[in-house]
Amino acid sequence: MSTVCVSDDDLVARARQGDPAAFGTLVDRHRSAVYRAALAALGSHAEAEDAAQEAFLLAYRRLNGFRGDASFKTWLLTITWHQAINRRRSMTRLLRQIVQPARDEDQDSTLEQLPAREASPEDAAARGQLHRAIRAAIRSLAPKLRDALLLAQSGEHSYAEIGAMLDVPVGTIKWRVSEARKLVKARLQERGYNHVG
Amino acid sequence: MWDDERIDAAIDETARQMTAGEPGADFRVRVMARIDVRPGRAPLWQAIAVGVAAAAMVLVAVFVRLAPDVPHVRLKPDAPYEAKPQAPLVRQPPSPVGGFGRPRQPDAPYRGATGDFVRDDDSLELPAIDLDSIAVAALAAADSIDIDPLPPTPSIAVTPLDVENEGDPR
């Protein structure tokens, strides 16, 4: 039976009745949003994949507790965020960072592969340098500001969903994103990008 | 030269790249494998535990069969318990030597209908003690103490210290 036109609520109802394929469809539908939320919190692809799996597992076990007050996606993203934040705080992760400080997403090759609008190699090099500086500035932000900025720019989450995940009003999310941008620009100016502003 | 619009676009692009990515192609398979969705199917660790327990039982059975025979010792059956009739309870007379050096009297019977215990033994009443009051003599008034005045102390001459250049970092 095709599940393309079936709503999340219907799939949830079928999964509650013991239909594993229905929950599998929900996994396929929301895997990207869940994964990117976890990646925004953890900054590591391996950790994000583990956290995303844990989130779906937890959601399945708590499926009977889903009351439908919010959408299934919002409910699932909230579970994901809590799962990822717990993982971020865990001592295990801290130890892993000490032992293996290099993070797989630190590879700047992805930025170098961005479509270059500049023709000259000098412009491309300057652009790559700017992206590295921005990345460092984003990482140095306070977690609340960094989380809001990364989630807002992930392209998978609305402000309402981010507000539900972080348990703050939408207005607070917008303020945090704006503040994060200001701080990133200020740190770029400190690094010599004086024409910013 | 970096204008504001270009910087904003670069920030957006960088943040997007920091959260870009997809889980592996077999993500759904791995999630569903971790979810025990098939009813009546025990998890793998339970199957392993049952297998290990069964193997242990087989090993114990084989070990018992192969062990050398030990002569059996047959124990005598327990003797049947015969209940003996108990002697009737008899109230014993009080001990001739009491705790305070005199024979202890048996307890008096309960007489009062209102719950009061009445004893006909009044030997516990103590005789009245008749003592004279103690007369305390009044204390004599003490003489005042004379203290000689201290001799005058000579003044101490204090010379000012030379702290003109102290603490000057230069």
Contacts between the chains, C-beta under 8 A, distances in Angstrom:
chain1	res1	chain2	res2	distance
A	18	B	37	7.6
A	18	B	39	6.5
A	20	B	32	6.4
A	20	B	35	7.3
A	20	B	37	3.7
A	20	B	38	7.4
A	23	B	32	7.6
A	23	B	35	7.2
A	23	B	37	7.2
A	24	B	28	5.6
A	24	B	31	7.9
A	24	B	32	5.6
A	27	B	27	7.3
A	27	B	28	4.8
A	27	B	31	5.2
A	27	B	32	7.2
A	28	B	28	5.6
A	31	B	22	7.6
A	31	B	23	5.5
A	31	B	27	5.5
A	31	B	28	7.1
A	32	B	22	6.0
A	32	B	23	7.7
A	35	B	21	6.8
A	35	B	22	6.5
A	35	B	23	4.7
A	35	B	27	7.9
A	36	B	19	4.8
A	36	B	20	7.7
A	36	B	21	7.2
A	39	B	18	7.8
A	39	B	19	5.1
A	39	B	21	6.0
A	40	B	18	7.5
A	40	B	19	4.8
A	43	B	18	7.4
A	45	B	21	5.7
A	48	B	21	7.4
A	48	B	23	7.9
A	49	B	23	5.2
A	49	B	24	6.7
A	49	B	27	7.3
A	52	B	23	5.9
A	52	B	27	7.4
A	53	B	27	7.5
A	53	B	30	6.2
A	53	B	31	5.5
A	53	B	34	6.5
A	56	B	31	4.7
A	56	B	35	7.8
A	57	B	31	6.9
A	57	B	34	5.4
A	57	B	35	6.2
A	60	B	35	5.1
A	60	B	37	7.9
A	105	B	18	6.8
A	105	B	21	8.0
A	110	B	17	5.6
A	110	B	20	7.2
A	111	B	14	7.1
A	111	B	17	6.1
A	114	B	13	6.8
A	114	B	17	7.4
A	127	B	10	7.7
A	130	B	2	7.1
A	130	B	7	7.9
A	130	B	10	5.6
A	131	B	10	6.4
A	131	B	13	7.4
A	131	B	14	5.2
A	131	B	17	7.8
A	134	B	10	5.8
A	134	B	11	5.6
A	134	B	14	4.3
A	135	B	14	5.5
A	135	B	18	6.7
A	138	B	11	7.8
A	138	B	14	6.7
A	138	B	15	6.3
A	138	B	18	6.7
A	149	B	15	5.5
A	150	B	15	5.5
A	150	B	18	5.8
A	150	B	19	5.2
A	151	B	19	7.5
A	152	B	15	7.8
A	153	B	12	5.6
A	153	B	15	3.6
A	153	B	16	4.8
A	153	B	18	7.9
A	153	B	19	6.8
A	154	B	15	7.9
A	154	B	16	6.8
A	154	B	19	4.0
A	155	B	16	6.3
A	156	B	19	7.9
A	181	B	8	7.1
A	181	B	11	6.0
A	184	B	11	5.6
A	185	B	7	6.2
A	185	B	11	7.7
A	188	B	7	6.8
A	193	B	2	5.4
A	193	B	7	7.4
A	195	B	1	5.4
A	195	B	2	4.7
A	195	B	3	6.9
A	196	B	2	5.5
A	196	B	4	6.6
A	196	B	7	5.1
A	197	B	4	6.4
